[in-house]
Amino acid sequence: MTTRRDEAASAGLRERLGELVRSRRAGALPTPAHGANDVAPPASGPAGTHDRTATGVEAFLPGGEWRHERHGAVYVHERLRSDVERPHSSWGQLPEPPPGEVELSSLRCLGLGRALFLDLETCGLSSSPVFLAGTMHWNGEDFVLRQYFARHYGEEAALLAAVFEQARGFECLVTFNGKSYDAPFLATRALTHGVELALPRHHLDLLHHARRQWREELPDCRLTTLEWRVCRRRRVGDVPGEQVPGLYHEYVRNGDPWRLVPVFHHNLLDVTTMADVLHALCRGLRRQSVFDE
């Protein structure tokens, strides 16, 4: 079942893609969309403007460059979660977790504003680069979504440095399978590039909690399964994870972003779904409340 929230979340992406394709056919570049939430300053021009000659993802995912003195620049796209879906009263709040859930209780006491959600898009094994890192944090009024994008392989070191710089301001890292994948991957890539590794000392991996709570009720505990069966939301406009590395390599080769943009959408959905799964885990939802068809 596709909800109105699903349709709204992907409508803007489809509109921008269509604009890009139409503009390319007409031999012109699209005018990038812009809103007051575009916090990251553009790479060129004063705040609140965009380079109309921009190509690549910069043309329709407005943002700017984050620069490191040693490692160079990486592109950053930022938006509020309320821009892509209707705000919910549960945002920013965590219910009292079930007895025995020490990690969940600790995060609730710490406060959601001290947690950084993280999801990576990589080119495969740890010897391959990470090219997109999506983060999300609660600013007291809304969730802030930030996506760090390496426009070519040479920007990976700057991407890592940018993620670690943001992570310094948080006390807890929230991931999905991050203890087995994301954190070790970042450590390996940081060592490769000589980037100082800095992640929060507390790490909450939602996959382990999801398996413990729902493995008897669900066919599997993949994030997309939880999104549908627990959060009651089905994805629209997503791209299969196995296609992601090839889409990035193709972008680096030819610079055409139209097939890569859904990867940003995929990454955004992963990060926002994590917050909803965390909320459901704290509520201790069981079969009778969410799994009956």
GUDO-371973 format. One line per 3 residues: number of its first residue (from 1); their letters; for each residue x, z, y of N, C-alpha, C. Coordinates in steps of 0.02 Angstrom, whole numbers, padded with zeros to 5 digits. Each point is the difference from the previous one (the first is absolute). Layout:
% GUDO-371973
NUM) A) X:Z:Y:X:Z:Y:X:Z:Y ~ ... $
% end
This chain:
% GUDO-371973
1) MTT) 00043:00000:-00060:-00043:00000:00060:00044:00000:00062 ~ -00012:-00045:00045:00037:-00004:00062:-00040:00032:00056 ~ 00029:00047:00036:-00035:00035:00053:00012:-00032:00067 $
4) RRD) -00040:00021:00049:00010:-00025:00067:00068:00019:00027 ~ 00024:00059:-00020:00066:00021:00022:00054:-00047:-00026 ~ -00007:-00022:-00063:00048:-00048:-00028:00001:-00063:00041 $
7) EAA) -00060:-00026:00014:-00005:-00063:00036:00029:00006:00070 ~ -00013:00056:00034:00027:00009:00067:00075:00005:00000 ~ 00028:00033:-00052:00072:00011:-00003:00038:-00065:-00008 $
10) SAG) -00031:-00050:-00032:00035:-00063:-00012:-00021:-00056:00048 ~ -00052:00011:00038:-00025:-00053:00044:00051:-00020:00052 ~ 00032:00050:00031:00050:-00016:00051:00058:-00039:-00027 $
13) LRE) 00022:00018:-00060:00055:-00035:-00032:-00018:-00072:-00013 ~ -00060:-00012:-00028:-00022:-00068:-00014:-00005:-00041:00065 ~ -00024:00032:00053:-00008:-00035:00064:00068:-00021:00027 $
16) RLG) 00049:00044:-00004:00066:-00016:00025:00034:-00055:-00041 ~ -00010:00004:-00066:00028:-00052:-00043:-00031:-00068:00017 ~ -00066:00000:00009:-00033:-00062:00016:00024:-00028:00066 $
19) ELV) 00010:00044:00048:00024:-00022:00066:00069:-00031:-00007 ~ 00042:00032:-00040:00068:-00026:-00010:-00001:-00069:-00031 ~ -00041:-00009:-00053:-00003:-00064:-00034:-00027:-00054:00047 $
22) RSR) -00053:00016:00037:-00029:-00049:00046:00050:-00019:00055 ~ 00036:00049:00024:00048:-00013:00053:00058:-00043:-00024 ~ 00022:00013:-00062:00054:-00041:-00028:-00022:-00072:-00008 $
25) RAG) -00062:-00009:-00023:-00025:-00069:-00008:-00005:-00036:00066 ~ -00015:00038:00053:-00007:-00029:00066:00067:-00007:00036 ~ 00054:00026:-00031:00066:-00005:00029:00013:00052:00053 $
28) ALP) -00040:00055:00000:00009:00053:00050:00009:00066:-00036 ~ 00024:00049:00036:00008:00066:-00027:-00058:00044:00020 ~ -00023:00044:-00043:-00057:00043:00017:00019:00053:00051 $
31) TPA) -00049:00021:00038:00009:00056:00046:-00008:00064:-00039 ~ 00050:00043:00000:-00004:00061:-00040:-00053:00047:00025 ~ -00035:00032:-00048:-00049:00050:00018:00036:00062:00026 $
34) HGA) -00033:00037:00044:00032:00059:00028:-00054:00051:00017 ~ 00017:00063:-00011:-00046:00053:00017:00039:00059:00029 ~ -00034:00049:00026:00032:00056:00032:00039:00042:-00049 $
37) NDV) -00013:-00008:-00065:00033:00040:-00050:00068:-00027:-00020 ~ 00019:-00058:00025:00064:-00029:-00019:00056:00039:00033 ~ 00020:00055:-00033:00045:00048:00031:00070:-00028:00007 $
40) APP) 00026:-00033:-00052:00068:-00026:00003:00005:-00053:00053 ~ 00048:00005:00047:00006:-00050:00053:00023:-00066:-00028 ~ -00023:-00056:00028:00020:-00065:-00025:00074:-00011:00008 $
43) ASG) 00027:-00046:-00041:00071:-00013:00002:00020:-00031:00066 ~ -00045:-00036:00033:00016:-00030:00064:-00059:00010:00047 ~ 00015:00010:00064:-00052:00010:00049:-00019:00073:00005 $
46) PAG) -00035:00019:00053:-00021:00070:00011:-00053:00021:-00049 ~ -00011:00066:-00004:-00051:00027:-00045:-00068:-00031:00018 ~ -00038:-00017:-00052:-00066:-00028:00011:00000:-00075:00001 $
49) THD) 00059:-00032:-00010:00003:-00073:-00003:00033:-00021:-00065 ~ -00008:-00063:-00017:00031:-00027:-00060:00029:-00068:00014 ~ 00049:-00017:-00037:00032:-00065:00008:-00044:-00054:-00031 $
52) RTA) -00028:-00043:00041:-00045:-00051:-00025:00036:-00056:-00038 ~ 00066:00000:00004:00039:-00049:-00038:00022:00029:-00067 ~ -00022:00061:-00016:00022:00032:-00061:-00024:-00038:-00062 $
55) TGV) 00041:00001:-00050:-00018:-00028:-00065:00006:00054:-00052 ~ -00015:-00017:-00062:00004:00051:-00052:-00055:00051:00008 ~ 00009:00059:-00032:-00051:00051:00002:-00010:00028:00071 $
58) EAF) 00050:-00007:00042:-00006:00026:00068:-00057:-00033:00039 ~ -00018:-00061:-00021:-00050:-00038:00037:-00070:00030:-00005 ~ -00014:00037:-00053:-00068:00026:-00007:-00002:00072:-00027 $
61) LPG) 00058:00031:-00010:00003:00071:-00015:00043:00031:00055 ~ -00028:00012:00059:00039:00020:00058:00037:00066:-00011 ~ 00057:00004:00030:00041:00060:-00006:00064:-00009:00039 $
64) GEW) 00054:00022:-00027:00064:-00006:00035:00057:00017:-00046 ~ 00060:-00002:00027:00060:00014:-00039:00020:00074:00007 ~ 00021:00028:-00055:00034:00065:00000:00073:-00014:-00013 $
67) RHE) 00043:00027:00043:00071:-00016:-00005:00042:00061:-00015 ~ 00051:-00011:-00041:00048:00051:-00018:00068:-00024:00023 ~ 00039:00045:00029:00065:-00019:00028:00045:-00033:-00051 $
70) RHG) -00003:00023:-00062:00044:-00026:-00052:-00033:-00052:-00043 ~ -00063:00010:-00018:-00032:-00040:-00052:-00043:-00057:00028 ~ -00008:-00004:00065:-00037:-00056:00028:-00074:00013:00008 $
73) AVY) -00040:-00055:-00003:-00071:00003:00017:-00044:-00012:-00060 ~ -00061:00028:00004:-00053:-00013:-00049:-00065:-00006:00038 ~ -00046:-00041:-00024:-00064:-00009:00034:-00049:00055:-00020 $
76) VHE) -00039:00024:00048:-00047:00055:-00012:-00069:-00021:00025 ~ -00049:00004:-00044:-00070:-00011:00017:-00037:00066:-00007 ~ -00037:00020:00051:-00034:00064:00000:-00072:-00007:00022 $
79) RLR) -00044:00039:-00031:-00071:00000:00018:-00030:00067:-00021 ~ -00061:00012:00022:-00037:00059:-00021:-00045:-00019:-00058 ~ -00012:00048:-00044:-00043:-00014:-00057:-00071:-00017:00023 $
82) SDV) -00022:00029:00054:-00068:-00013:00025:-00008:-00072:00023 ~ 00056:-00038:00007:-00005:-00070:00018:-00019:-00044:-00059 ~ 00011:00025:-00061:-00012:-00041:-00058:-00058:00025:-00043 $
85) ERP) -00023:00060:00012:-00060:00024:-00034:-00034:00054:00041 ~ -00062:00011:-00015:-00039:00049:00038:00026:00070:-00013 ~ 00012:00039:00052:00025:00069:-00010:-00049:00042:-00041 $
88) HSS) 00029:00046:-00039:-00040:00044:-00042:00013:00072:00020 ~ -00050:00041:-00006:00006:00070:00021:00052:00038:-00041 ~ 00016:-00025:-00059:00049:00035:-00043:00072:-00014:00019 $
91) WGQ) 00011:-00050:00044:00068:-00016:00019:00034:00060:00032 ~ 00061:00013:-00020:00039:00054:00029:-00015:00068:-00028 ~ -00048:00005:-00047:-00019:00064:-00029:00014:-00001:-00075 $
94) LPE) 00022:00057:-00025:00009:00008:-00072:-00040:00060:-00024 ~ -00046:-00011:-00048:-00038:00056:-00028:00045:00049:-00037 ~ -00026:00057:-00016:00037:00049:-00040:00008:-00028:-00071 $
97) PPP) 00062:-00010:-00023:00011:-00029:-00067:-00022:00048:-00055 ~ -00011:-00026:-00060:-00018:00041:-00058:00055:00052:-00014 ~ -00017:00055:-00032:00051:00050:-00017:00056:-00030:-00042 $
100) GEV) 00060:00021:00013:00057:-00024:-00038:00035:-00060:00029 ~ -00031:-00033:00048:00031:-00059:00031:00046:00022:00057 ~ 00059:00023:-00019:00046:00031:00048:00023:-00050:00053 $
103) ELS) 00019:-00060:-00022:00025:-00050:00048:-00053:-00020:00050 ~ -00061:-00011:-00024:-00054:-00019:00045:-00016:00057:00048 ~ 00000:00061:-00024:-00014:00057:00043:00054:00009:00053 $
106) SLR) 00062:-00013:-00021:00056:00006:00047:-00006:-00051:00057 ~ -00019:-00062:-00018:-00008:-00050:00052:-00058:00017:00046 ~ -00054:00026:-00028:-00057:00019:00042:00020:00054:00049 $
109) CLG) 00039:00050:-00023:00023:00053:00045:00048:-00027:00052 ~ 00042:-00046:-00020:00049:-00030:00045:-00035:-00040:00055 ~ -00053:-00035:-00019:-00037:-00041:00047:00015:-00073:-00011 $
112) LGR) -00052:-00042:00000:00008:-00071:-00015:00045:-00034:00052 ~ 00003:00026:00060:00041:-00029:00051:00075:00005:-00014 ~ 00019:00040:-00049:00071:00007:-00017:00019:-00044:-00059 $
115) ALF) -00047:-00043:-00022:00012:-00043:-00059:00007:-00073:00021 ~ 00046:-00034:-00033:00009:-00072:00012:-00015:-00037:-00065 ~ -00051:-00044:00002:-00016:-00043:-00057:00047:-00060:00002 $
118) LDL) 00022:-00021:-00059:00048:-00055:-00004:-00014:-00045:-00060 ~ 00005:-00066:00012:-00006:-00049:-00054:00047:-00058:00015 ~ 00036:-00023:-00051:00050:-00053:00008:-00023:-00065:-00032 $
121) ETC) 00021:-00055:00029:-00006:-00066:-00031:00072:-00025:-00009 ~ 00018:-00013:-00062:00069:-00018:-00015:00003:-00067:-00037 ~ 00060:-00022:-00012:00011:-00063:-00036:00013:00011:-00074 $
124) GLS) -00017:00060:-00025:00007:00011:-00072:00041:00062:-00016 ~ 00055:-00010:-00035:00042:00054:-00023:00039:00032:00058 ~ 00032:00057:-00014:00034:00036:00053:00059:-00039:00030 $
127) SSP) 00023:-00051:-00036:00054:-00042:00026:-00026:-00053:00049 ~ -00067:-00004:00007:-00032:-00047:00046:-00021:00037:00063 ~ -00010:-00035:00055:-00015:00034:00063:-00072:00024:00006 $
130) VFL) -00010:00049:00043:-00066:00019:00023:-00010:-00035:00066 ~ -00057:-00033:00008:-00011:-00040:00061:-00058:00025:00043 ~ -00042:00044:-00028:-00056:00026:00037:-00012:00072:-00019 $
133) AGT) -00002:00044:00049:-00014:00071:-00012:-00059:00020:00043 ~ -00054:00021:-00032:-00059:00023:00036:-00002:00075:00002 ~ -00010:00028:00059:-00007:00072:00007:-00066:00016:00036 $
136) MHW) -00023:00061:-00009:-00060:00022:00034:00005:00075:00012 ~ -00022:00022:00059:-00002:00072:00014:-00060:00015:00043 ~ -00021:00063:-00001:-00057:00023:00038:00024:00027:00067 $
139) NGE) -00026:-00027:00056:00023:00021:00066:-00046:00051:00033 ~ -00048:00026:-00038:-00048:00048:00027:-00067:-00030:00015 ~ -00002:-00066:00009:-00063:-00034:00015:-00012:-00061:-00045 $
142) DFV) 00053:-00030:-00024:-00005:-00061:-00040:00062:-00006:-00043 ~ -00004:-00042:-00051:00058:-00016:-00040:00038:-00057:00035 ~ 00065:00008:00006:00043:-00052:00029:00035:-00037:-00056 $
145) LRQ) -00011:-00065:-00004:00030:-00043:-00051:00058:-00037:00031 ~ 00057:00003:-00033:00059:-00035:00025:00032:-00038:-00058 ~ 00015:-00064:00012:00030:-00042:-00051:00066:-00028:00026 $
148) YFA) 00054:00018:-00035:00067:-00024:00016:00014:-00062:-00042 ~ 00017:-00056:00032:00007:-00063:-00035:00069:-00031:00013 ~ 00036:-00015:-00054:00063:-00036:00005:-00014:-00074:00001 $
151) RHY) 00012:-00032:00056:-00016:-00071:00008:00048:-00045:-00040 ~ 00055:00028:-00020:00046:-00034:-00045:00039:00055:-00037 ~ 00039:-00020:-00050:00035:00049:-00042:00047:00044:00041 $
154) GEE) 00027:-00026:00054:00048:00037:00040:-00030:00058:00039 ~ -00067:00005:00002:-00032:00055:00037:-00018:00059:-00045 ~ 00018:-00002:-00063:-00018:00054:-00045:00031:00066:00021 $
157) AAL) 00063:00000:00020:00033:00062:00020:-00035:00031:00060 ~ -00021:-00040:00048:-00036:00026:00058:-00067:00028:-00021 ~ -00034:-00033:-00047:-00064:00025:-00026:00010:00070:-00029 $
160) LAA) 00051:00009:-00041:00013:00065:-00031:00014:00052:00054 ~ 00041:-00017:00048:00017:00047:00053:-00062:00020:00040 ~ -00045:-00048:00012:-00061:00014:00038:-00046:00047:-00039 $
163) VFE) -00008:-00013:-00064:-00042:00043:-00042:00028:00071:-00002 ~ 00064:00006:-00010:00031:00066:-00004:-00005:00037:00067 ~ 00006:-00037:00054:-00006:00031:00067:-00071:00028:00009 $
166) QAR) -00051:-00037:-00020:-00067:00025:00005:-00011:00060:-00047 ~ 00027:-00004:-00060:-00011:00052:-00050:00029:00067:00021 ~ 00051:-00001:00044:00030:00063:00022:-00050:00046:00034 $
169) GFE) -00052:-00028:00028:-00049:00040:00037:-00055:00030:-00043 ~ 00005:-00007:-00066:-00052:00025:-00045:00029:00046:-00053 ~ -00042:00043:-00027:00023:00049:-00049:-00021:-00019:-00071 $
172) CLV) -00046:-00047:-00008:-00023:-00019:-00066:-00008:-00076:-00004 ~ 00024:-00028:-00054:-00009:-00071:-00014:-00055:-00008:-00052 ~ -00047:-00043:00013:-00055:-00013:-00047:00005:-00072:-00024 $
175) TFN) 00004:-00009:-00067:00007:-00066:-00029:-00046:-00006:-00060 ~ -00001:-00060:-00028:-00034:-00011:-00064:00052:-00030:-00047 ~ 00022:00039:-00048:00055:-00017:-00045:00067:-00002:00037 $
178) GKS) 00004:00035:00055:00060:-00002:00041:00059:00038:-00029 ~ -00014:00052:-00039:00056:00037:-00030:00037:-00042:-00051 ~ -00036:-00045:-00033:00032:-00043:-00050:00024:-00066:00030 $
181) YDA) -00031:-00022:00055:00017:-00066:00026:00024:00001:00073 ~ -00043:00017:00047:00016:-00008:00071:00062:00040:00021 ~ 00001:00065:-00015:00056:00041:00022:00066:-00021:-00032 $
184) PFL) 00004:-00010:-00066:00063:-00025:-00029:00019:-00069:00026 ~ -00049:-00043:00013:00014:-00066:00026:00032:00005:00069 ~ -00028:00042:00043:00027:00009:00066:00071:00029:-00003 $
187) ATR) 00011:00046:-00046:00066:00030:-00006:00052:-00052:-00020 ~ -00019:-00044:-00047:00046:-00052:-00022:00016:-00050:00055 ~ -00052:-00021:00036:00011:-00049:00053:00038:00031:00059 $
190) ALT) -00012:00064:00014:00037:00034:00053:00074:00004:-00018 ~ 00015:00014:-00062:00070:00002:-00023:00032:-00069:00006 ~ -00037:-00051:-00017:00025:-00069:00003:00021:-00019:00071 $
193) HGV) -00041:00021:00049:00012:-00020:00069:00037:00052:00041 ~ 00014:00058:-00029:00033:00052:00037:-00044:00031:00054 ~ -00065:00004:-00014:-00047:00030:00046:-00012:00072:-00021 $
196) ELA) 00001:00045:00049:-00010:00071:-00016:-00071:00012:-00025 ~ -00006:00028:-00059:-00066:00013:-00030:-00030:00063:00029 ~ -00061:-00004:00024:-00034:00058:00028:-00074:-00004:-00017 $
199) LPR) -00021:00037:-00051:-00070:00005:-00019:-00022:00073:00001 ~ -00064:00014:00012:-00023:00069:-00001:00016:00035:-00066 ~ 00016:00064:00004:00020:00036:-00061:-00057:00011:-00048 $
202) HHL) -00062:00000:00025:-00058:00007:-00044:-00027:-00070:-00014 ~ -00015:-00014:-00063:-00025:-00066:-00020:-00060:00009:-00045 ~ -00058:-00023:00024:-00062:00004:-00039:-00014:-00069:-00029 $
205) DLL) 00006:-00007:-00066:-00014:-00063:-00034:-00071:00003:-00028 ~ -00044:-00040:00030:-00071:00003:-00018:-00014:-00024:-00071 ~ 00043:-00043:-00027:-00012:-00027:-00067:-00002:00056:-00052 $
208) HHA) 00046:00047:00005:00002:00055:-00049:-00064:00042:00003 ~ -00023:00014:00060:-00061:00039:00007:-00061:-00040:-00023 ~ -00001:-00064:00014:-00056:-00042:-00021:-00005:-00003:-00077 $
211) RRQ) 00057:-00007:-00032:-00001:-00002:-00074:-00025:00065:-00029 ~ 00021:00055:00029:-00021:00064:-00026:-00075:00011:00010 ~ -00027:-00025:00054:-00070:00013:00016:-00048:-00051:-00029 $
214) WRE) 00022:-00064:-00007:-00048:-00053:-00017:00018:-00042:-00061 ~ 00053:00016:-00035:00020:-00044:-00055:-00052:-00003:-00056 ~ -00041:00052:-00006:-00051:00000:-00053:-00061:-00041:00021 $
217) ELP) -00010:-00011:00064:-00059:-00035:00024:00012:-00074:00015 ~ 00062:-00019:00012:00015:-00068:00023:00041:-00039:-00051 ~ -00006:-00066:00000:00039:-00041:-00046:00075:00002:00016 $
220) DCR) 00017:00011:00064:00069:00008:00022:-00002:00034:00068 ~ 00058:00017:00025:00004:00034:00064:00040:-00042:00050 ~ -00007:-00066:-00004:00030:-00042:00052:-00036:00013:00066 $
223) LTT) 00035:-00014:00054:-00029:00015:00066:-00064:-00040:00012 ~ -00001:-00063:-00021:-00060:-00041:00010:-00059:00026:-00041 ~ 00015:00028:-00059:-00053:00030:-00041:-00029:00061:00035 $
226) LEW) 00044:00042:00026:-00023:00059:00036:-00039:-00019:00063 ~ 00022:-00053:00032:-00033:-00024:00061:-00073:-00018:-00015 ~ -00011:-00032:-00057:-00068:-00021:-00019:-00040:00057:-00031 $
229) RVC) 00029:00034:-00049:-00039:00048:-00038:-00006:00069:00034 ~ 00049:00018:00040:-00001:00065:00034:-00022:-00007:00073 ~ 00032:-00047:00036:-00016:-00009:00071:-00061:-00044:00011 $
232) RRR) -00022:-00034:-00053:-00059:-00043:00002:00008:-00057:00050 ~ 00058:-00032:-00002:00014:-00054:00045:00038:-00054:-00038 ~ -00023:-00061:00002:00033:-00056:-00034:00037:-00042:00051 $
235) RVG) 00059:-00022:-00017:00042:-00037:00046:-00025:-00071:00010 ~ 00012:-00024:00061:-00016:-00069:00019:00062:-00030:00033 ~ 00018:-00060:-00018:00056:-00034:00032:00068:00026:-00021 $
238) DVP) 00004:00031:-00059:00063:00027:-00024:00041:-00054:-00034 ~ 00064:00015:-00013:00044:-00045:-00035:00029:00038:-00059 ~ 00003:-00029:-00060:00028:00034:-00058:00072:00022:00012 $
241) GEQ) 00017:00060:-00022:00067:00027:00013:00056:-00043:-00028 ~ -00012:-00033:-00057:00053:-00040:-00030:00017:-00062:00041 ~ -00045:-00019:00045:00014:-00059:00042:00039:00017:00064 $
244) VPG) 00004:00064:00016:00029:00021:00064:00073:-00022:00008 ~ 00045:00012:-00048:00069:-00021:00011:00007:-00075:00015 ~ -00035:-00042:-00038:00004:-00072:00010:-00024:-00021:00069 $
247) LYH) -00052:00033:00025:-00027:-00016:00066:00051:00016:00055 ~ 00036:00055:-00009:00050:00018:00050:00059:-00049:-00002 ~ 00024:-00016:-00059:00055:-00047:-00005:-00019:-00067:00031 $
250) EYV) -00062:-00021:-00010:-00024:-00063:00029:-00001:00005:00076 ~ -00021:00057:00026:-00001:00010:00073:00070:-00005:00029 ~ 00049:00032:-00033:00068:-00001:00025:00027:-00072:00001 $
253) RNG) -00019:-00039:-00051:00025:-00069:-00005:-00029:-00045:00054 ~ -00066:00005:00012:-00031:-00049:00044:-00032:00029:00063 ~ -00003:00066:00006:-00025:00031:00061:-00074:-00005:00012 $
256) DPW) -00038:-00027:-00048:-00072:-00007:00008:-00034:00063:-00026 ~ -00035:00038:00044:-00026:00065:-00020:-00069:00001:-00032 ~ -00034:-00058:-00003:-00071:00003:-00016:-00014:00027:-00069 $
259) RLV) 00046:-00010:-00048:-00010:00028:-00067:00027:00071:-00006 ~ 00040:00021:00048:00029:00068:-00003:-00046:00052:00031 ~ -00041:-00020:00048:-00041:00049:00036:-00044:00042:-00047 $
262) PVF) -00029:-00027:-00053:-00038:00044:-00045:00041:00056:-00030 ~ 00066:-00007:-00002:00043:00054:-00025:-00003:00059:00048 ~ -00004:-00013:00065:-00009:00054:00048:-00066:00035:-00013 $
265) HHN) -00052:-00039:-00014:-00066:00027:-00014:00003:00043:-00064 ~ 00033:-00025:-00051:00009:00037:-00063:00035:00067:00012 ~ 00053:-00001:00039:00038:00061:00015:-00042:00049:00040 $
268) LLD) -00038:-00025:00048:-00043:00043:00040:-00053:00034:-00043 ~ -00030:-00038:-00046:-00051:00029:-00044:00029:00053:-00045 ~ 00061:-00011:-00025:00031:00050:-00043:00009:00066:00037 $
271) VTT) 00024:-00004:00063:00013:00061:00038:-00064:00037:00017 ~ -00051:-00036:00023:-00063:00033:00018:-00035:00029:-00061 ~ 00005:-00035:-00056:-00032:00026:-00061:00032:00065:-00022 $
274) MAD) 00064:00008:00011:00034:00062:-00019:-00032:00060:00035 ~ -00017:-00007:00063:-00031:00055:00036:-00068:00018:-00030 ~ -00037:-00051:-00020:-00066:00012:-00031:00006:00032:-00069 $
277) VLH) 00050:-00022:-00038:00012:00030:-00066:00020:00073:00008 ~ 00043:00014:00049:00021:00069:00013:-00061:00044:00016 ~ -00045:-00026:00041:-00060:00038:00017:-00043:00013:-00062 $
280) ALC) -00007:-00051:-00043:-00039:00008:-00061:00032:00050:-00047 ~ 00065:00000:-00005:00036:00048:-00042:-00012:00071:00024 ~ 00001:00010:00064:-00012:00067:00027:-00072:00023:-00012 $
283) RGL) -00046:-00048:00000:-00070:00018:-00014:-00011:00015:-00073 ~ 00046:-00023:-00043:-00007:00013:-00071:-00057:-00039:-00031 ~ -00011:-00062:00022:-00056:-00041:-00024:00006:-00012:-00075 $
286) RRQ) -00056:00006:-00035:-00001:-00013:-00072:-00050:-00055:-00015 ~ -00010:-00012:-00064:-00041:-00056:-00023:-00070:-00001:00031 ~ -00034:00057:00001:-00070:-00001:00020:-00009:-00020:00073 $
289) SVF) 00053:00006:00041:-00009:-00014:00071:00024:-00070:00020 ~ 00046:-00030:-00039:00026:-00064:00024:00004:-00054:-00053 ~ -00003:00017:-00063:00014:-00050:-00050:-00061:-00029:-00035 $
292) DE) -00057:00029:00010:-00060:-00027:-00032:-00019:-00066:00034 ~ -00010:-00051:-00039:-00020:-00065:00027:-00075:-00001:00014 $
% end
